[in-house]
Amino acid sequence: MAKLSKPGKNLPNRLLRWFDNWGRTLPWRQGAPRNPYLVWLSEIMLQQTTVAAVIPYFEKFIKLYPDVYTLANASKDEVLSHWAGLGYYARARNLHKCAKIIASDFGGIFPKTEAGLKALPGIGPYTAAAILAIAFGQPTTVVDGNIERIMARLFRVKDPWPKSKKKLHALAKGLTPELRPGDYAEALMDLGATICTTKAPDCPACPLQGDCLAFQEGLQTTLPIRERPREKPTRRGIVFWLEDNGHVLVQRRPDKGLLGGMLEFPSTPWGQEEISPGAAKPFAPVKTEWHPVAGEVRHTFTHFHLRLKVLKGVTKATGHNGQWLREKDLINAGFPTVMKKVAQHVLGEKKI
Ligand code: SF4
């Protein structure tokens, strides 16, 4: 078999030429150099979330909070309500905390070092590298899941992912250019999103075809090899829908943990065992008659599936920790998706 040629030295230039013609126009890619606030905001929003899902949220946020000071001066609850539906709510809490620190301790200017950025809430190695490369032109190596996939294919890495992460990172580092590192990072992101996609890489259109060992061996759809993901467990719980004269009882979740700080309808804890309506009653916000609502609400988080049944009560009772919201205000209240599903399940055609 003929010896395969390895990804060459000129790979970054080939990729950059392609990027100059085919790079995506995205709302956070403004100006050269890029605005660090916009880069940071977009990178936090894009963690585990698609570009298509992020764009409307990003546009809303820069309209409401055009700079780090306006974001820092907003209340946490307001920021969380505008983030509602985007998921992974710890990101929004950290975003707000980070804005406050940048505004109060750094005079509104983002640190220009990896250590300085990583010391801020919500900024890990990937986001720090992306900000340094894209906003500050530093030749850092930016590696997310998409870029790991490209490296696994370019270098024909057959070790299973995620164990191969370290190797893929080292390979990516070896390619990172000194010149135009921000454009190079964005170019790799675009290549992963539009050409070297997970299921159907468009190799004939790829500017790196001549460098790619996976393509040369016909392994482009086989790599990267993934370890079989563990089955997600299912958790169950019962939600208490309490209403009174067109108002519904809601409460805020504790700041720490899943959906931290977000609005919710009161519920039992979510556990592996099915809980009966009788066993659920000690968790109810008030003592009243509770009636089951037919069906169940299903939602999937990163690590588990959730099945929620709903008990409905009607009372003016007090002594709970929640607040009453008008039914018609539920749509703009800033619920996370799972709680929106609960409201839609109960309200049926009146959908929020
Ligand atoms: Fe990905 Fe195909 Fe390009 Fe290789 S040639 S980097 S597999 S799109």
Boltz pocket constraint, residues with backbone or C-beta under 6 A from the ligand:
constraints:
  - pocket:
      binder: B
      contacts: [[A, 150], [A, 153], [A, 154], [A, 195], [A, 196], [A, 197], [A, 201], [A, 202], [A, 203], [A, 206], [A, 207], [A, 208], [A, 209], [A, 210], [A, 212], [A, 214], [A, 215], [A, 220]]
      max_distance: 6.0
